[in-house]
Amino acid sequence: FIPYRVENLRILPVGGPAARNVSPRVGHLHLTVDDLPWAWADYGQSDTIILVGMPRGQHKVLVEVVDAEGNVFTKQTVTFHSPGKEIQP
């Protein structure tokens, strides 16, 4: 579990240029795990990021708070150790 909190921004499933004029501002999270070449968007039905099925070992998650068009407001990397199952080759 990765708890988070944002201020002066509502995390909602709203996107695109039309959301530019919504007040107060709206946005969402972009999440990238272990420097993978892809990310996913989280539109926050809670204030917690939940990751399941992570293999055993050290991991990092880049959490970006973005506006409705995907422009980054702020970002932070969280590192953690997962006690999950060891991956067999």
PyMOL Python script that loads the backbone (N, CA, C, O; Angstrom):
from pymol import cmd

cmd.read_pdbstr("""\
ATOM      1  N   PHE A   1       0.846  -1.182   0.000  1.00  0.00           N
ATOM      2  CA  PHE A   1       0.000   0.000   0.000  1.00  0.00           C
ATOM      3  C   PHE A   1       0.886   1.239   0.000  1.00  0.00           C
ATOM      4  O   PHE A   1       1.861   1.317   0.748  1.00  0.00           O
ATOM      5  N   ILE A   2       0.539   2.204  -0.845  1.00  0.00           N
ATOM      6  CA  ILE A   2       1.244   3.484  -0.865  1.00  0.00           C
ATOM      7  C   ILE A   2       0.193   4.573  -0.647  1.00  0.00           C
ATOM      8  O   ILE A   2      -0.533   4.918  -1.579  1.00  0.00           O
ATOM      9  N   PRO A   3       0.103   5.114   0.559  1.00  0.00           N
ATOM     10  CA  PRO A   3      -0.860   6.186   0.795  1.00  0.00           C
ATOM     11  C   PRO A   3      -0.370   7.481   0.161  1.00  0.00           C
ATOM     12  O   PRO A   3       0.834   7.717   0.065  1.00  0.00           O
ATOM     13  N   TYR A   4      -1.311   8.318  -0.271  1.00  0.00           N
ATOM     14  CA  TYR A   4      -0.928   9.616  -0.826  1.00  0.00           C
ATOM     15  C   TYR A   4      -1.983  10.659  -0.486  1.00  0.00           C
ATOM     16  O   TYR A   4      -3.107  10.342  -0.096  1.00  0.00           O
ATOM     17  N   ARG A   5      -1.582  11.905  -0.647  1.00  0.00           N
ATOM     18  CA  ARG A   5      -2.487  13.027  -0.408  1.00  0.00           C
ATOM     19  C   ARG A   5      -2.097  14.150  -1.350  1.00  0.00           C
ATOM     20  O   ARG A   5      -0.914  14.463  -1.486  1.00  0.00           O
ATOM     21  N   VAL A   6      -3.065  14.752  -1.995  1.00  0.00           N
ATOM     22  CA  VAL A   6      -2.803  15.912  -2.841  1.00  0.00           C
ATOM     23  C   VAL A   6      -3.626  17.080  -2.322  1.00  0.00           C
ATOM     24  O   VAL A   6      -4.695  16.898  -1.739  1.00  0.00           O
ATOM     25  N   GLU A   7      -3.115  18.273  -2.542  1.00  0.00           N
ATOM     26  CA  GLU A   7      -3.815  19.483  -2.129  1.00  0.00           C
ATOM     27  C   GLU A   7      -4.054  20.358  -3.344  1.00  0.00           C
ATOM     28  O   GLU A   7      -3.255  20.359  -4.280  1.00  0.00           O
ATOM     29  N   ASN A   8      -5.138  21.095  -3.333  1.00  0.00           N
ATOM     30  CA  ASN A   8      -5.494  22.029  -4.400  1.00  0.00           C
ATOM     31  C   ASN A   8      -5.715  21.343  -5.738  1.00  0.00           C
ATOM     32  O   ASN A   8      -5.518  21.950  -6.790  1.00  0.00           O
ATOM     33  N   LEU A   9      -6.121  20.084  -5.703  1.00  0.00           N
ATOM     34  CA  LEU A   9      -6.388  19.315  -6.913  1.00  0.00           C
ATOM     35  C   LEU A   9      -7.313  18.171  -6.538  1.00  0.00           C
ATOM     36  O   LEU A   9      -7.106  17.500  -5.527  1.00  0.00           O
ATOM     37  N   ARG A  10      -8.328  17.953  -7.351  1.00  0.00           N
ATOM     38  CA  ARG A  10      -9.219  16.809  -7.144  1.00  0.00           C
ATOM     39  C   ARG A  10      -8.820  15.707  -8.117  1.00  0.00           C
ATOM     40  O   ARG A  10      -8.665  15.959  -9.311  1.00  0.00           O
ATOM     41  N   ILE A  11      -8.654  14.496  -7.618  1.00  0.00           N
ATOM     42  CA  ILE A  11      -8.330  13.346  -8.452  1.00  0.00           C
ATOM     43  C   ILE A  11      -9.652  12.786  -8.975  1.00  0.00           C
ATOM     44  O   ILE A  11     -10.431  12.196  -8.227  1.00  0.00           O
ATOM     45  N   LEU A  12      -9.892  12.984 -10.287  1.00  0.00           N
ATOM     46  CA  LEU A  12     -11.155  12.573 -10.899  1.00  0.00           C
ATOM     47  C   LEU A  12     -10.906  12.005 -12.291  1.00  0.00           C
ATOM     48  O   LEU A  12      -9.902  12.334 -12.922  1.00  0.00           O
ATOM     49  N   PRO A  13     -11.820  11.146 -12.782  1.00  0.00           N
ATOM     50  CA  PRO A  13     -11.673  10.596 -14.128  1.00  0.00           C
ATOM     51  C   PRO A  13     -12.150  11.578 -15.199  1.00  0.00           C
ATOM     52  O   PRO A  13     -13.086  11.292 -15.946  1.00  0.00           O
ATOM     53  N   VAL A  14     -11.502  12.720 -15.260  1.00  0.00           N
ATOM     54  CA  VAL A  14     -11.823  13.759 -16.238  1.00  0.00           C
ATOM     55  C   VAL A  14     -10.552  14.050 -17.007  1.00  0.00           C
ATOM     56  O   VAL A  14      -9.477  14.157 -16.416  1.00  0.00           O
ATOM     57  N   GLY A  15     -10.664  14.181 -18.324  1.00  0.00           N
ATOM     58  CA  GLY A  15      -9.458  14.436 -19.093  1.00  0.00           C
ATOM     59  C   GLY A  15      -9.705  15.311 -20.299  1.00  0.00           C
ATOM     60  O   GLY A  15     -10.844  15.596 -20.669  1.00  0.00           O
ATOM     61  N   GLY A  16      -8.610  15.729 -20.902  1.00  0.00           N
ATOM     62  CA  GLY A  16      -8.665  16.505 -22.125  1.00  0.00           C
ATOM     63  C   GLY A  16      -8.724  17.995 -21.904  1.00  0.00           C
ATOM     64  O   GLY A  16      -8.829  18.468 -20.772  1.00  0.00           O
ATOM     65  N   PRO A  17      -8.655  18.739 -23.006  1.00  0.00           N
ATOM     66  CA  PRO A  17      -8.616  20.202 -22.943  1.00  0.00           C
ATOM     67  C   PRO A  17      -9.828  20.831 -22.260  1.00  0.00           C
ATOM     68  O   PRO A  17      -9.696  21.884 -21.636  1.00  0.00           O
ATOM     69  N   ALA A  18     -10.999  20.215 -22.362  1.00  0.00           N
ATOM     70  CA  ALA A  18     -12.199  20.791 -21.748  1.00  0.00           C
ATOM     71  C   ALA A  18     -12.069  20.893 -20.237  1.00  0.00           C
ATOM     72  O   ALA A  18     -12.720  21.736 -19.621  1.00  0.00           O
ATOM     73  N   ALA A  19     -11.248  20.060 -19.635  1.00  0.00           N
ATOM     74  CA  ALA A  19     -11.081  20.066 -18.177  1.00  0.00           C
ATOM     75  C   ALA A  19     -10.187  21.203 -17.704  1.00  0.00           C
ATOM     76  O   ALA A  19     -10.086  21.446 -16.501  1.00  0.00           O
ATOM     77  N   ARG A  20      -9.534  21.907 -18.632  1.00  0.00           N
ATOM     78  CA  ARG A  20      -8.648  23.017 -18.270  1.00  0.00           C
ATOM     79  C   ARG A  20      -9.351  24.080 -17.427  1.00  0.00           C
ATOM     80  O   ARG A  20      -8.749  24.669 -16.530  1.00  0.00           O
ATOM     81  N   ASN A  21     -10.620  24.317 -17.720  1.00  0.00           N
ATOM     82  CA  ASN A  21     -11.343  25.407 -17.065  1.00  0.00           C
ATOM     83  C   ASN A  21     -12.167  24.963 -15.865  1.00  0.00           C
ATOM     84  O   ASN A  21     -12.887  25.774 -15.281  1.00  0.00           O
ATOM     85  N   VAL A  22     -12.075  23.703 -15.489  1.00  0.00           N
ATOM     86  CA  VAL A  22     -12.803  23.211 -14.317  1.00  0.00           C
ATOM     87  C   VAL A  22     -12.134  23.765 -13.066  1.00  0.00           C
ATOM     88  O   VAL A  22     -10.908  23.765 -12.952  1.00  0.00           O
ATOM     89  N   SER A  23     -12.951  24.236 -12.131  1.00  0.00           N
ATOM     90  CA  SER A  23     -12.407  24.771 -10.892  1.00  0.00           C
ATOM     91  C   SER A  23     -13.166  24.139  -9.730  1.00  0.00           C
ATOM     92  O   SER A  23     -14.393  24.061  -9.805  1.00  0.00           O
ATOM     93  N   PRO A  24     -12.517  23.684  -8.664  1.00  0.00           N
ATOM     94  CA  PRO A  24     -11.067  23.617  -8.540  1.00  0.00           C
ATOM     95  C   PRO A  24     -10.471  22.613  -9.519  1.00  0.00           C
ATOM     96  O   PRO A  24     -11.177  21.791 -10.103  1.00  0.00           O
ATOM     97  N   ARG A  25      -9.166  22.703  -9.682  1.00  0.00           N
ATOM     98  CA  ARG A  25      -8.469  21.893 -10.680  1.00  0.00           C
ATOM     99  C   ARG A  25      -8.690  20.402 -10.473  1.00  0.00           C
ATOM    100  O   ARG A  25      -8.870  19.926  -9.352  1.00  0.00           O
ATOM    101  N   VAL A  26      -8.670  19.679 -11.595  1.00  0.00           N
ATOM    102  CA  VAL A  26      -8.799  18.225 -11.550  1.00  0.00           C
ATOM    103  C   VAL A  26      -7.580  17.593 -12.210  1.00  0.00           C
ATOM    104  O   VAL A  26      -6.917  18.211 -13.043  1.00  0.00           O
ATOM    105  N   GLY A  27      -7.301  16.368 -11.829  1.00  0.00           N
ATOM    106  CA  GLY A  27      -6.173  15.650 -12.405  1.00  0.00           C
ATOM    107  C   GLY A  27      -6.233  14.190 -12.009  1.00  0.00           C
ATOM    108  O   GLY A  27      -7.261  13.695 -11.546  1.00  0.00           O
ATOM    109  N   HIS A  28      -5.115  13.509 -12.200  1.00  0.00           N
ATOM    110  CA  HIS A  28      -5.022  12.098 -11.860  1.00  0.00           C
ATOM    111  C   HIS A  28      -3.559  11.748 -11.615  1.00  0.00           C
ATOM    112  O   HIS A  28      -2.690  12.619 -11.658  1.00  0.00           O
ATOM    113  N   LEU A  29      -3.294  10.483 -11.361  1.00  0.00           N
ATOM    114  CA  LEU A  29      -1.927  10.025 -11.113  1.00  0.00           C
ATOM    115  C   LEU A  29      -1.435   9.210 -12.300  1.00  0.00           C
ATOM    116  O   LEU A  29      -2.203   8.466 -12.910  1.00  0.00           O
ATOM    117  N   HIS A  30      -0.161   9.349 -12.623  1.00  0.00           N
ATOM    118  CA  HIS A  30       0.522   8.427 -13.531  1.00  0.00           C
ATOM    119  C   HIS A  30       1.477   7.610 -12.677  1.00  0.00           C
ATOM    120  O   HIS A  30       2.232   8.169 -11.882  1.00  0.00           O
ATOM    121  N   LEU A  31       1.450   6.298 -12.834  1.00  0.00           N
ATOM    122  CA  LEU A  31       2.261   5.391 -12.020  1.00  0.00           C
ATOM    123  C   LEU A  31       3.162   4.555 -12.923  1.00  0.00           C
ATOM    124  O   LEU A  31       2.700   3.956 -13.894  1.00  0.00           O
ATOM    125  N   THR A  32       4.446   4.521 -12.594  1.00  0.00           N
ATOM    126  CA  THR A  32       5.422   3.722 -13.330  1.00  0.00           C
ATOM    127  C   THR A  32       6.170   2.851 -12.325  1.00  0.00           C
ATOM    128  O   THR A  32       6.694   3.357 -11.332  1.00  0.00           O
ATOM    129  N   VAL A  33       6.220   1.551 -12.577  1.00  0.00           N
ATOM    130  CA  VAL A  33       6.881   0.611 -11.673  1.00  0.00           C
ATOM    131  C   VAL A  33       8.219   0.175 -12.263  1.00  0.00           C
ATOM    132  O   VAL A  33       8.294  -0.228 -13.424  1.00  0.00           O
ATOM    133  N   ASP A  34       9.266   0.259 -11.460  1.00  0.00           N
ATOM    134  CA  ASP A  34      10.592  -0.268 -11.801  1.00  0.00           C
ATOM    135  C   ASP A  34      11.106   0.191 -13.165  1.00  0.00           C
ATOM    136  O   ASP A  34      11.697  -0.601 -13.899  1.00  0.00           O
ATOM    137  N   ASP A  35      10.890   1.446 -13.508  1.00  0.00           N
ATOM    138  CA  ASP A  35      11.381   2.028 -14.768  1.00  0.00           C
ATOM    139  C   ASP A  35      10.868   1.314 -16.015  1.00  0.00           C
ATOM    140  O   ASP A  35      11.514   1.364 -17.062  1.00  0.00           O
ATOM    141  N   LEU A  36       9.732   0.660 -15.919  1.00  0.00           N
ATOM    142  CA  LEU A  36       9.156   0.028 -17.106  1.00  0.00           C
ATOM    143  C   LEU A  36       8.858   1.103 -18.149  1.00  0.00           C
ATOM    144  O   LEU A  36       8.669   2.264 -17.788  1.00  0.00           O
ATOM    145  N   PRO A  37       8.810   0.744 -19.439  1.00  0.00           N
ATOM    146  CA  PRO A  37       8.597   1.750 -20.484  1.00  0.00           C
ATOM    147  C   PRO A  37       7.143   2.184 -20.626  1.00  0.00           C
ATOM    148  O   PRO A  37       6.812   2.883 -21.584  1.00  0.00           O
ATOM    149  N   TRP A  38       6.279   1.802 -19.722  1.00  0.00           N
ATOM    150  CA  TRP A  38       4.877   2.199 -19.763  1.00  0.00           C
ATOM    151  C   TRP A  38       4.414   2.575 -18.354  1.00  0.00           C
ATOM    152  O   TRP A  38       5.024   2.201 -17.352  1.00  0.00           O
ATOM    153  N   ALA A  39       3.337   3.312 -18.318  1.00  0.00           N
ATOM    154  CA  ALA A  39       2.742   3.740 -17.045  1.00  0.00           C
ATOM    155  C   ALA A  39       1.234   3.539 -17.149  1.00  0.00           C
ATOM    156  O   ALA A  39       0.709   3.267 -18.229  1.00  0.00           O
ATOM    157  N   TRP A  40       0.551   3.674 -16.036  1.00  0.00           N
ATOM    158  CA  TRP A  40      -0.902   3.661 -16.087  1.00  0.00           C
ATOM    159  C   TRP A  40      -1.433   4.832 -15.289  1.00  0.00           C
ATOM    160  O   TRP A  40      -0.748   5.398 -14.438  1.00  0.00           O
ATOM    161  N   ALA A  41      -2.676   5.180 -15.589  1.00  0.00           N
ATOM    162  CA  ALA A  41      -3.324   6.296 -14.910  1.00  0.00           C
ATOM    163  C   ALA A  41      -4.198   5.759 -13.788  1.00  0.00           C
ATOM    164  O   ALA A  41      -4.868   4.737 -13.940  1.00  0.00           O
ATOM    165  N   ASP A  42      -4.185   6.456 -12.666  1.00  0.00           N
ATOM    166  CA  ASP A  42      -5.033   6.118 -11.530  1.00  0.00           C
ATOM    167  C   ASP A  42      -5.919   7.326 -11.266  1.00  0.00           C
ATOM    168  O   ASP A  42      -5.430   8.437 -11.064  1.00  0.00           O
ATOM    169  N   TYR A  43      -7.223   7.098 -11.269  1.00  0.00           N
ATOM    170  CA  TYR A  43      -8.169   8.192 -11.082  1.00  0.00           C
ATOM    171  C   TYR A  43      -8.727   8.238  -9.670  1.00  0.00           C
ATOM    172  O   TYR A  43      -9.750   8.875  -9.418  1.00  0.00           O
ATOM    173  N   GLY A  44      -8.053   7.560  -8.752  1.00  0.00           N
ATOM    174  CA  GLY A  44      -8.225   7.713  -7.331  1.00  0.00           C
ATOM    175  C   GLY A  44      -9.596   7.625  -6.738  1.00  0.00           C
ATOM    176  O   GLY A  44     -10.221   8.653  -6.478  1.00  0.00           O
ATOM    177  N   GLN A  45     -10.084   6.431  -6.514  1.00  0.00           N
ATOM    178  CA  GLN A  45     -11.303   6.265  -5.738  1.00  0.00           C
ATOM    179  C   GLN A  45     -10.977   6.168  -4.256  1.00  0.00           C
ATOM    180  O   GLN A  45     -11.870   6.014  -3.423  1.00  0.00           O
ATOM    181  N   SER A  46      -9.685   6.259  -3.931  1.00  0.00           N
ATOM    182  CA  SER A  46      -9.239   6.249  -2.540  1.00  0.00           C
ATOM    183  C   SER A  46      -7.980   7.094  -2.470  1.00  0.00           C
ATOM    184  O   SER A  46      -7.588   7.705  -3.464  1.00  0.00           O
ATOM    185  N   ASP A  47      -7.357   7.136  -1.337  1.00  0.00           N
ATOM    186  CA  ASP A  47      -6.101   7.876  -1.198  1.00  0.00           C
ATOM    187  C   ASP A  47      -4.937   6.907  -1.015  1.00  0.00           C
ATOM    188  O   ASP A  47      -3.952   7.216  -0.344  1.00  0.00           O
ATOM    189  N   THR A  48      -5.069   5.719  -1.631  1.00  0.00           N
ATOM    190  CA  THR A  48      -4.057   4.679  -1.496  1.00  0.00           C
ATOM    191  C   THR A  48      -3.818   4.000  -2.841  1.00  0.00           C
ATOM    192  O   THR A  48      -4.763   3.663  -3.554  1.00  0.00           O
ATOM    193  N   ILE A  49      -2.556   3.804  -3.175  1.00  0.00           N
ATOM    194  CA  ILE A  49      -2.182   3.024  -4.351  1.00  0.00           C
ATOM    195  C   ILE A  49      -1.942   1.603  -3.862  1.00  0.00           C
ATOM    196  O   ILE A  49      -1.163   1.386  -2.934  1.00  0.00           O
ATOM    197  N   ILE A  50      -2.607   0.637  -4.480  1.00  0.00           N
ATOM    198  CA  ILE A  50      -2.478  -0.760  -4.070  1.00  0.00           C
ATOM    199  C   ILE A  50      -1.845  -1.548  -5.211  1.00  0.00           C
ATOM    200  O   ILE A  50      -2.369  -1.582  -6.325  1.00  0.00           O
ATOM    201  N   LEU A  51      -0.722  -2.175  -4.921  1.00  0.00           N
ATOM    202  CA  LEU A  51      -0.026  -3.020  -5.891  1.00  0.00           C
ATOM    203  C   LEU A  51      -0.073  -4.453  -5.385  1.00  0.00           C
ATOM    204  O   LEU A  51       0.261  -4.710  -4.228  1.00  0.00           O
ATOM    205  N   VAL A  52      -0.480  -5.385  -6.230  1.00  0.00           N
ATOM    206  CA  VAL A  52      -0.533  -6.793  -5.837  1.00  0.00           C
ATOM    207  C   VAL A  52       0.295  -7.625  -6.811  1.00  0.00           C
ATOM    208  O   VAL A  52       0.529  -7.225  -7.951  1.00  0.00           O
ATOM    209  N   GLY A  53       0.729  -8.779  -6.340  1.00  0.00           N
ATOM    210  CA  GLY A  53       1.461  -9.693  -7.189  1.00  0.00           C
ATOM    211  C   GLY A  53       2.886  -9.278  -7.497  1.00  0.00           C
ATOM    212  O   GLY A  53       3.479  -9.762  -8.460  1.00  0.00           O
ATOM    213  N   MET A  54       3.436  -8.396  -6.698  1.00  0.00           N
ATOM    214  CA  MET A  54       4.815  -7.960  -6.925  1.00  0.00           C
ATOM    215  C   MET A  54       5.768  -9.074  -6.507  1.00  0.00           C
ATOM    216  O   MET A  54       5.612  -9.650  -5.431  1.00  0.00           O
ATOM    217  N   PRO A  55       6.761  -9.386  -7.356  1.00  0.00           N
ATOM    218  CA  PRO A  55       7.725 -10.416  -6.976  1.00  0.00           C
ATOM    219  C   PRO A  55       8.591  -9.949  -5.808  1.00  0.00           C
ATOM    220  O   PRO A  55       8.703  -8.753  -5.538  1.00  0.00           O
ATOM    221  N   ARG A  56       9.192 -10.901  -5.133  1.00  0.00           N
ATOM    222  CA  ARG A  56      10.061 -10.598  -3.999  1.00  0.00           C
ATOM    223  C   ARG A  56      11.201  -9.692  -4.453  1.00  0.00           C
ATOM    224  O   ARG A  56      11.754  -9.853  -5.541  1.00  0.00           O
ATOM    225  N   GLY A  57      11.533  -8.745  -3.597  1.00  0.00           N
ATOM    226  CA  GLY A  57      12.689  -7.895  -3.873  1.00  0.00           C
ATOM    227  C   GLY A  57      12.392  -6.416  -3.782  1.00  0.00           C
ATOM    228  O   GLY A  57      11.293  -6.000  -3.413  1.00  0.00           O
ATOM    229  N   GLN A  58      13.392  -5.634  -4.126  1.00  0.00           N
ATOM    230  CA  GLN A  58      13.319  -4.175  -4.074  1.00  0.00           C
ATOM    231  C   GLN A  58      12.593  -3.659  -5.319  1.00  0.00           C
ATOM    232  O   GLN A  58      12.843  -4.123  -6.431  1.00  0.00           O
ATOM    233  N   HIS A  59      11.697  -2.700  -5.119  1.00  0.00           N
ATOM    234  CA  HIS A  59      10.944  -2.101  -6.220  1.00  0.00           C
ATOM    235  C   HIS A  59      10.873  -0.598  -6.009  1.00  0.00           C
ATOM    236  O   HIS A  59      11.088  -0.093  -4.907  1.00  0.00           O
ATOM    237  N   LYS A  60      10.566   0.105  -7.098  1.00  0.00           N
ATOM    238  CA  LYS A  60      10.308   1.538  -6.977  1.00  0.00           C
ATOM    239  C   LYS A  60       9.118   1.901  -7.848  1.00  0.00           C
ATOM    240  O   LYS A  60       8.903   1.327  -8.916  1.00  0.00           O
ATOM    241  N   VAL A  61       8.358   2.860  -7.367  1.00  0.00           N
ATOM    242  CA  VAL A  61       7.183   3.345  -8.073  1.00  0.00           C
ATOM    243  C   VAL A  61       7.322   4.854  -8.219  1.00  0.00           C
ATOM    244  O   VAL A  61       7.470   5.573  -7.231  1.00  0.00           O
ATOM    245  N   LEU A  62       7.272   5.324  -9.460  1.00  0.00           N
ATOM    246  CA  LEU A  62       7.251   6.754  -9.731  1.00  0.00           C
ATOM    247  C   LEU A  62       5.791   7.182  -9.737  1.00  0.00           C
ATOM    248  O   LEU A  62       4.996   6.685 -10.535  1.00  0.00           O
ATOM    249  N   VAL A  63       5.440   8.100  -8.850  1.00  0.00           N
ATOM    250  CA  VAL A  63       4.081   8.622  -8.743  1.00  0.00           C
ATOM    251  C   VAL A  63       4.111  10.060  -9.241  1.00  0.00           C
ATOM    252  O   VAL A  63       4.778  10.916  -8.659  1.00  0.00           O
ATOM    253  N   GLU A  64       3.379  10.318 -10.329  1.00  0.00           N
ATOM    254  CA  GLU A  64       3.300  11.670 -10.880  1.00  0.00           C
ATOM    255  C   GLU A  64       1.874  12.181 -10.726  1.00  0.00           C
ATOM    256  O   GLU A  64       0.921  11.498 -11.100  1.00  0.00           O
ATOM    257  N   VAL A  65       1.731  13.376 -10.177  1.00  0.00           N
ATOM    258  CA  VAL A  65       0.435  14.038 -10.099  1.00  0.00           C
ATOM    259  C   VAL A  65       0.350  14.921 -11.338  1.00  0.00           C
ATOM    260  O   VAL A  65       1.172  15.816 -11.534  1.00  0.00           O
ATOM    261  N   VAL A  66      -0.658  14.655 -12.177  1.00  0.00           N
ATOM    262  CA  VAL A  66      -0.759  15.346 -13.459  1.00  0.00           C
ATOM    263  C   VAL A  66      -2.113  16.030 -13.594  1.00  0.00           C
ATOM    264  O   VAL A  66      -3.084  15.663 -12.933  1.00  0.00           O
ATOM    265  N   ASP A  67      -2.153  17.039 -14.474  1.00  0.00           N
ATOM    266  CA  ASP A  67      -3.434  17.681 -14.751  1.00  0.00           C
ATOM    267  C   ASP A  67      -4.233  16.802 -15.712  1.00  0.00           C
ATOM    268  O   ASP A  67      -3.783  15.720 -16.088  1.00  0.00           O
ATOM    269  N   ALA A  68      -5.411  17.266 -16.107  1.00  0.00           N
ATOM    270  CA  ALA A  68      -6.301  16.465 -16.942  1.00  0.00           C
ATOM    271  C   ALA A  68      -5.712  16.155 -18.314  1.00  0.00           C
ATOM    272  O   ALA A  68      -6.167  15.230 -18.986  1.00  0.00           O
ATOM    273  N   GLU A  69      -4.702  16.919 -18.737  1.00  0.00           N
ATOM    274  CA  GLU A  69      -4.057  16.688 -20.031  1.00  0.00           C
ATOM    275  C   GLU A  69      -2.733  15.940 -19.902  1.00  0.00           C
ATOM    276  O   GLU A  69      -2.037  15.738 -20.897  1.00  0.00           O
ATOM    277  N   GLY A  70      -2.380  15.528 -18.681  1.00  0.00           N
ATOM    278  CA  GLY A  70      -1.173  14.741 -18.478  1.00  0.00           C
ATOM    279  C   GLY A  70       0.083  15.536 -18.180  1.00  0.00           C
ATOM    280  O   GLY A  70       1.172  14.964 -18.136  1.00  0.00           O
ATOM    281  N   ASN A  71      -0.038  16.842 -17.974  1.00  0.00           N
ATOM    282  CA  ASN A  71       1.119  17.667 -17.609  1.00  0.00           C
ATOM    283  C   ASN A  71       1.437  17.468 -16.130  1.00  0.00           C
ATOM    284  O   ASN A  71       0.545  17.553 -15.286  1.00  0.00           O
ATOM    285  N   VAL A  72       2.698  17.206 -15.817  1.00  0.00           N
ATOM    286  CA  VAL A  72       3.104  16.863 -14.456  1.00  0.00           C
ATOM    287  C   VAL A  72       3.151  18.099 -13.560  1.00  0.00           C
ATOM    288  O   VAL A  72       3.808  19.088 -13.884  1.00  0.00           O
ATOM    289  N   PHE A  73       2.438  18.030 -12.416  1.00  0.00           N
ATOM    290  CA  PHE A  73       2.528  19.066 -11.383  1.00  0.00           C
ATOM    291  C   PHE A  73       3.709  18.780 -10.463  1.00  0.00           C
ATOM    292  O   PHE A  73       4.534  19.652 -10.192  1.00  0.00           O
ATOM    293  N   THR A  74       3.771  17.545  -9.995  1.00  0.00           N
ATOM    294  CA  THR A  74       4.823  17.128  -9.077  1.00  0.00           C
ATOM    295  C   THR A  74       4.981  15.617  -9.180  1.00  0.00           C
ATOM    296  O   THR A  74       4.092  14.920  -9.669  1.00  0.00           O
ATOM    297  N   LYS A  75       6.129  15.117  -8.712  1.00  0.00           N
ATOM    298  CA  LYS A  75       6.354  13.676  -8.758  1.00  0.00           C
ATOM    299  C   LYS A  75       7.239  13.257  -7.605  1.00  0.00           C
ATOM    300  O   LYS A  75       7.990  14.059  -7.049  1.00  0.00           O
ATOM    301  N   GLN A  76       7.137  11.990  -7.258  1.00  0.00           N
ATOM    302  CA  GLN A  76       7.961  11.428  -6.193  1.00  0.00           C
ATOM    303  C   GLN A  76       8.137   9.937  -6.464  1.00  0.00           C
ATOM    304  O   GLN A  76       7.222   9.266  -6.941  1.00  0.00           O
ATOM    305  N   THR A  77       9.327   9.434  -6.151  1.00  0.00           N
ATOM    306  CA  THR A  77       9.599   8.010  -6.285  1.00  0.00           C
ATOM    307  C   THR A  77       9.562   7.365  -4.906  1.00  0.00           C
ATOM    308  O   THR A  77      10.188   7.846  -3.961  1.00  0.00           O
ATOM    309  N   VAL A  78       8.821   6.273  -4.808  1.00  0.00           N
ATOM    310  CA  VAL A  78       8.695   5.510  -3.570  1.00  0.00           C
ATOM    311  C   VAL A  78       9.410   4.178  -3.781  1.00  0.00           C
ATOM    312  O   VAL A  78       9.163   3.491  -4.772  1.00  0.00           O
ATOM    313  N   THR A  79      10.291   3.811  -2.856  1.00  0.00           N
ATOM    314  CA  THR A  79      10.957   2.509  -2.941  1.00  0.00           C
ATOM    315  C   THR A  79      10.485   1.632  -1.789  1.00  0.00           C
ATOM    316  O   THR A  79      10.190   2.121  -0.699  1.00  0.00           O
ATOM    317  N   PHE A  80      10.419   0.338  -2.046  1.00  0.00           N
ATOM    318  CA  PHE A  80       9.971  -0.599  -1.019  1.00  0.00           C
ATOM    319  C   PHE A  80      10.486  -1.996  -1.345  1.00  0.00           C
ATOM    320  O   PHE A  80      10.901  -2.277  -2.469  1.00  0.00           O
ATOM    321  N   HIS A  81      10.449  -2.851  -0.350  1.00  0.00           N
ATOM    322  CA  HIS A  81      10.818  -4.257  -0.515  1.00  0.00           C
ATOM    323  C   HIS A  81       9.547  -5.088  -0.432  1.00  0.00           C
ATOM    324  O   HIS A  81       8.775  -4.965   0.520  1.00  0.00           O
ATOM    325  N   SER A  82       9.334  -5.933  -1.434  1.00  0.00           N
ATOM    326  CA  SER A  82       8.167  -6.811  -1.437  1.00  0.00           C
ATOM    327  C   SER A  82       8.557  -8.196  -0.925  1.00  0.00           C
ATOM    328  O   SER A  82       9.560  -8.755  -1.369  1.00  0.00           O
ATOM    329  N   PRO A  83       7.781  -8.754  -0.002  1.00  0.00           N
ATOM    330  CA  PRO A  83       8.055 -10.105   0.481  1.00  0.00           C
ATOM    331  C   PRO A  83       7.431 -11.173  -0.417  1.00  0.00           C
ATOM    332  O   PRO A  83       7.414 -12.350  -0.057  1.00  0.00           O
ATOM    333  N   GLY A  84       6.915 -10.771  -1.589  1.00  0.00           N
ATOM    334  CA  GLY A  84       6.204 -11.683  -2.488  1.00  0.00           C
ATOM    335  C   GLY A  84       7.003 -12.894  -2.904  1.00  0.00           C
ATOM    336  O   GLY A  84       8.115 -13.120  -2.429  1.00  0.00           O
ATOM    337  N   LYS A  85       6.422 -13.666  -3.796  1.00  0.00           N
ATOM    338  CA  LYS A  85       7.043 -14.910  -4.256  1.00  0.00           C
ATOM    339  C   LYS A  85       8.279 -14.628  -5.097  1.00  0.00           C
ATOM    340  O   LYS A  85       8.338 -13.650  -5.842  1.00  0.00           O
ATOM    341  N   GLU A  86       9.256 -15.502  -4.958  1.00  0.00           N
ATOM    342  CA  GLU A  86      10.470 -15.399  -5.758  1.00  0.00           C
ATOM    343  C   GLU A  86      10.168 -15.900  -7.169  1.00  0.00           C
ATOM    344  O   GLU A  86       9.517 -16.929  -7.344  1.00  0.00           O
ATOM    345  N   ILE A  87      10.644 -15.169  -8.167  1.00  0.00           N
ATOM    346  CA  ILE A  87      10.427 -15.568  -9.554  1.00  0.00           C
ATOM    347  C   ILE A  87      11.475 -16.600  -9.945  1.00  0.00           C
ATOM    348  O   ILE A  87      12.672 -16.384  -9.760  1.00  0.00           O
ATOM    349  N   GLN A  88      11.014 -17.723 -10.485  1.00  0.00           N
ATOM    350  CA  GLN A  88      11.922 -18.782 -10.933  1.00  0.00           C
ATOM    351  C   GLN A  88      12.169 -18.623 -12.430  1.00  0.00           C
ATOM    352  O   GLN A  88      11.222 -18.420 -13.189  1.00  0.00           O
ATOM    353  N   PRO A  89      13.437 -18.713 -12.872  1.00  0.00           N
ATOM    354  CA  PRO A  89      13.724 -18.582 -14.315  1.00  0.00           C
ATOM    355  C   PRO A  89      13.188 -19.753 -15.115  1.00  0.00           C
ATOM    356  O   PRO A  89      13.347 -19.791 -16.335  1.00  0.00           O
TER     357      PRO A  89
END
""", "prot")
cmd.dss("prot")
cmd.show_as("cartoon", "prot")
cmd.util.cbc("prot")
cmd.orient("prot")
